[in-house]
Amino acid sequence: MDFRLPCFLKANTSGHKTEVGAVAKCENVDEAKKAFRNLKKKFGEVILQENSDGVEMIVGLKEDAAFGKVVVVGFGGIFAEVKKDVVFRALPVLRRDVVAMTKELSEFGVFSARGKKYNLEKFYTLVEKVAYLGEKFNIKELDLNPVMVGEKNVRIVDVRVELE
């Protein structure tokens, strides 16, 4: 197996992996071996995830009782749960809606801090494509968390989908 360190090992389980102890950050090969054995024993299948640089975001779809299908944009990882810095829009959405949603996030200033540049254009395109999927397919819920928004790329790290 060829991978870069640090990395994450995750059990292939539903729900929030962090809450059930199904995620291990590994800084070296010995940590990776130990974490792999523990996760395999407790959960079965284990997934290797490379570490990605960038800002953790969340992109999703969900069904809202009042508005129907909505697209979700926010800061990802644990911040989606702790800070609840997320914005919702009913489908359909246009690119200008996606840009506005992102700019409404209270922590949006992160993208211009210390002169760093992030590839928000690719992020906006990803959100548009997720919204399109929500319009065209029977998706009950879709959760891309985290989505790493870096200087050059946007990388989807973890995906959860529930079909209708």
Secondary structure, 3 states (H helix, E strand, C coil): CCCCCCEEEEECCCCCCCCCCCEEEECCHHHHHHHHHHHHHHHCCEEEEECCCCEEEEEEEEEECCCEEEEEEEECCCHHHHCCCEEEEECCCCHHHHHHHHHHCCCHHHHHHHHCCCCHHHHHHHHHHHHHHHHHCCEEEEEEEEEEECCCCEEECCEEEEEC
